[in-house]
Amino acid sequence: MKRTGIFGGSFNPIHNGHISLARQLREKAGLDEVWLMVSPQNPLKQSADLLDDNIRMEMVRLALEGVGGIVACDYEMHLPKPSYTWNTLQALSKDFPDREFVLLMGGDNWTLFDRWYHHEDIAANYQIVVYTRTPGEPGYMDISSTEIRQRIRAGRGIRRMVPKAVADYITKHHLYA
């Protein structure tokens, strides 16, 4: 049975920190793959800045070209909205019975976990790996999608923050300007 980490997020846009973290989580949690699941709508995180689902998905695909063991995943986009993690995990388990799904979650979300839909069922049925984004930890990258959007609006560069293909896509399509 393949151990597959589910790393959900809006990826608005995906950046080098996401990819670095996914690589580390894959290794440390003993996962065969990590699926970066582009979330269409987070019930706890509404944002006027959120780009179209397909644009964010394309940036994730571009970012992961040539990156082994980390997969761009649009599965949640095909489920009823709003997308609740419990529903997603149940559907994944049904559609991929050969995989054991592991939920990868940031410490910020862990503090809100008791507000999640069916949080007790998630905890009872799936392994949860909580990661922190603490400065000074190995592999820590002080990058946020919010900061990237702000830098673009201010006319500042983002090339060191995102993969080249993503920076080129953002520039070509005048995103976040």
Secondary structure, 3 states (H helix, E strand, C coil): CEEEEEEEECCCCCCHHHHHHHHHHHHHCCCCEEEEEECCCECCECCCCCCCHHHHHHHHHHHHCCCCCEEEECHHHHCCCCCCHHHHHHHHHHHCCCEEEEEEEEHHHHCCHHHCCCHHHHHHHCEEEEECCCCCCCCCCCCCHHHHHHHHHCCCCCCCCCCHHHHHHHHHCCCCC
